[in-house]
Amino acid sequence: MKRMMILFVSLFAATTAIATMPGGGEMWRTNMAEAIKEASNSGKYMLIDFTGSDWCGWCIKLDKEVFSQQEFKAFADDNLVLVSLDFPKKKQLDDDVKRQNAHWQEIYGIRGYPTIVLADPSGRPVARFGYRKGGAQPYVDFVSDLISKDKQVFGVATGASQH
């Protein structure tokens, strides 16, 4: 019985760690602990999307104009660990996910949606922003510039890909 419970918990964690959330791809994490571990191991920055995916107009617009576009997906694949912390009104979330999302909402002081937190591989917040008009490529350029400036000031944070 104990082994079955461990297997169930492991399977649940695996299925909640990657979701087909913003952008319609499988690259968005919903488990913050797993995302931090991945970022730390890879040396990639985290882009944390605090969203109201099923009710927030600006969140839906950001997903459509940026996160679902190939330019953003290609950049993210090479440079980011994507995290979606959702606060839906219609869609039901598991209680553990709700608690986790509320915890990180408090940690990062999130007051509205969408709020994007760019964090270094250790989880240190680098910048906060939201929807930006112009589409995917200007968004990519903006995030890339933030990462470059952070690395110039603070150096590259912990991660396996450093030399």
PyMOL commands that set and color helices and strands:
alter all, ss='L'
color gray80, all
select helices_A, chain A and resi 2-17+22-24+32-42+57-67+70-79+95-107+136-154
alter helices_A, ss='H'
color red, helices_A
select strands_A, chain A and resi 18-19+28-29+45-51+80-86+115-119+125-129
alter strands_A, ss='S'
color yellow, strands_A
deselect
rebuild
show_as cartoon
